[in-house]
Amino acid sequence: MNCPRTGSNLKSVKVGGITVFISESCGGVFFDNTILKSFEAPTEKRGQVLAKHLQQFHTELIDESKRINCPRCQDIVMMRRYYSPLHIVEIDECPGCGGIWLDSGELDNLRTLFLNPKERAIFRNQLIQETRPVDIRAPRSTYSSWDFNTHKIDNFIDITTYLLDE
């Protein structure tokens, strides 16, 4: 496999029993599908080791926003998307094999921005509250009791379904 940024050969490296492919020319790394989860948490030892190893190859790229082809599926252009809900770190993901390419320094950024499960739940609830649709009702007219009657019908249906379920 070749580096999608520089075209040089990717080096296969085992970190904690998991094989990843690194580019010694630009400091990027290619993960197979679902392998990144084993490296993103700050408490993961293998993530620390890989991030430290990649720092020696760190180079500033001219244009990281340029679309690249997957190192494994060479005819497929990788999708550029945000990895975390904070929308800070963008990764390249192959729609064919699900492989993920991280440019130089992106693994460090993912590890520093990692949210634990409790923080993710809090953030998820906050996003739900912020994006909840607004409940807009027309003002009640004194000439129409349809709004009032619909609530009675809804309550009646709820009571009957409750009684029938038991």
Wavefront OBJ file of the C-alpha trace (Angstrom):
o trace
v 0.000 0.000 0.000
v 1.092 3.548 -0.725
v 0.666 6.743 1.268
v -2.262 8.729 -0.137
v -0.467 12.042 0.517
v 3.092 11.358 -0.686
v 2.878 8.115 -2.685
v 5.637 6.466 -0.623
v 5.250 2.924 0.712
v 3.311 2.496 3.959
v 5.112 0.548 6.658
v 3.196 -2.176 8.486
v 3.649 -1.823 12.262
v 2.190 -3.915 15.088
v 1.148 -1.927 18.144
v -0.219 -3.976 21.014
v -0.959 -6.874 18.658
v -2.872 -4.666 16.188
v -1.468 -3.951 12.736
v -1.559 -0.374 11.436
v 0.111 1.174 8.409
v 2.195 4.303 8.872
v 3.779 6.726 6.444
v 7.298 7.651 7.493
v 7.348 10.446 4.914
v 4.375 12.442 6.255
v 3.487 10.949 9.672
v 0.046 9.730 8.612
v -1.482 6.427 9.671
v -4.039 4.058 8.079
v -6.346 1.981 10.276
v -8.508 -0.898 9.157
v -12.238 -0.640 9.839
v -13.104 -0.307 13.596
v -9.438 -0.437 14.710
v -9.254 3.283 15.567
v -11.433 2.682 18.655
v -8.483 0.795 20.178
v -6.241 3.877 19.946
v -8.435 6.931 20.633
v -8.833 6.846 24.431
v -6.132 8.748 26.347
v -5.826 5.820 28.759
v -5.008 3.328 25.990
v -1.320 2.423 26.169
v -1.147 1.432 22.484
v -2.507 4.859 21.511
v 0.223 6.550 23.536
v 2.911 4.414 21.928
v 1.648 4.988 18.379
v 1.231 8.757 18.867
v 4.766 9.019 20.256
v 6.146 6.951 17.358
v 4.350 9.102 14.759
v 5.722 12.358 16.228
v 9.165 11.631 14.787
v 7.692 11.704 11.259
v 5.532 14.801 11.762
v 5.554 17.149 8.788
v 3.336 20.054 7.867
v 1.383 19.197 4.737
v 0.563 21.804 2.134
v -3.141 20.974 1.714
v -4.811 18.490 4.075
v -8.236 19.331 2.663
v -7.273 17.793 -0.712
v -9.304 14.648 -1.423
v -7.222 11.460 -1.387
v -7.668 7.895 -2.595
v -7.827 4.971 -0.188
v -4.494 3.169 0.243
v -6.285 -0.200 0.140
v -9.013 0.504 -2.482
v -6.954 2.654 -4.831
v -9.842 3.582 -7.143
v -12.053 4.943 -4.334
v -11.836 8.537 -3.121
v -12.020 8.781 0.660
v -14.761 10.819 2.344
v -13.694 13.691 4.582
v -15.829 13.873 7.737
v -15.702 14.964 11.349
v -14.830 12.126 13.715
v -16.186 13.544 16.946
v -19.390 15.412 17.768
v -17.279 18.449 18.670
v -16.534 18.948 14.935
v -12.854 19.691 15.429
v -10.914 16.783 13.899
v -11.646 15.717 10.322
v -10.659 12.248 9.167
v -10.609 10.517 5.796
v -12.768 7.382 5.614
v -13.066 4.940 2.726
v -16.674 4.173 1.753
v -15.500 0.859 0.285
v -13.482 -0.873 3.015
v -14.200 1.474 5.949
v -10.502 2.183 6.460
v -9.513 5.431 8.153
v -6.596 7.690 7.266
v -5.322 10.134 9.875
v -2.948 12.860 8.777
v 0.008 13.939 10.861
v -1.068 15.081 14.342
v -4.726 14.042 14.024
v -4.302 11.037 16.335
v -2.956 13.355 19.053
v -5.940 15.674 18.551
v -8.406 12.774 18.797
v -6.800 11.575 22.006
v -6.904 15.008 23.661
v -10.548 15.598 22.640
v -11.759 12.132 23.675
v -15.060 12.145 25.583
v -15.718 9.389 28.115
v -19.163 7.686 28.047
v -20.602 10.017 30.717
v -19.459 13.140 28.847
v -20.849 11.725 25.595
v -24.258 11.138 27.221
v -24.338 14.683 28.597
v -23.302 16.108 25.225
v -25.897 13.962 23.407
v -28.694 15.203 25.697
v -27.547 18.787 25.226
v -27.641 18.403 21.435
v -31.105 16.845 21.603
v -32.377 19.771 23.658
v -30.836 22.305 21.274
v -32.217 20.677 18.123
v -35.652 19.697 19.406
v -38.403 21.056 17.144
v -40.414 23.906 18.552
v -44.028 23.079 19.454
v -46.126 25.788 17.873
v -49.852 25.845 18.467
v -52.388 28.248 17.089
v -54.210 30.333 19.666
v -57.491 28.823 20.797
v -60.515 30.378 19.315
v -63.606 30.973 21.431
v -65.717 29.727 18.525
v -63.955 26.394 18.099
v -63.479 23.702 20.680
v -61.642 21.316 18.336
v -58.315 21.745 20.157
v -59.952 20.958 23.477
v -61.771 17.928 22.070
v -58.661 16.441 20.482
v -56.990 16.293 23.891
v -60.040 14.469 25.274
v -59.938 11.985 22.411
v -56.196 11.419 22.886
v -56.698 10.811 26.609
v -59.556 8.403 25.911
v -57.421 6.431 23.436
v -54.514 6.297 25.915
v -56.784 4.963 28.673
v -58.369 2.311 26.450
v -55.015 1.055 25.150
v -53.733 0.867 28.713
v -56.753 -1.151 29.838
v -56.637 -3.467 26.827
v -52.915 -4.180 27.275
v -53.453 -5.515 30.781
l 1 2 3 4 5 6 7 8 9 10 11 12 13 14 15 16 17 18 19 20 21 22 23 24 25 26 27 28 29 30 31 32 33 34 35 36 37 38 39 40 41 42 43 44 45 46 47 48 49 50 51 52 53 54 55 56 57 58 59 60 61 62 63 64 65 66 67 68 69 70 71 72 73 74 75 76 77 78 79 80 81 82 83 84 85 86 87 88 89 90 91 92 93 94 95 96 97 98 99 100 101 102 103 104 105 106 107 108 109 110 111 112 113 114 115 116 117 118 119 120 121 122 123 124 125 126 127 128 129 130 131 132 133 134 135 136 137 138 139 140 141 142 143 144 145 146 147 148 149 150 151 152 153 154 155 156 157 158 159 160 161 162 163 164 165 166
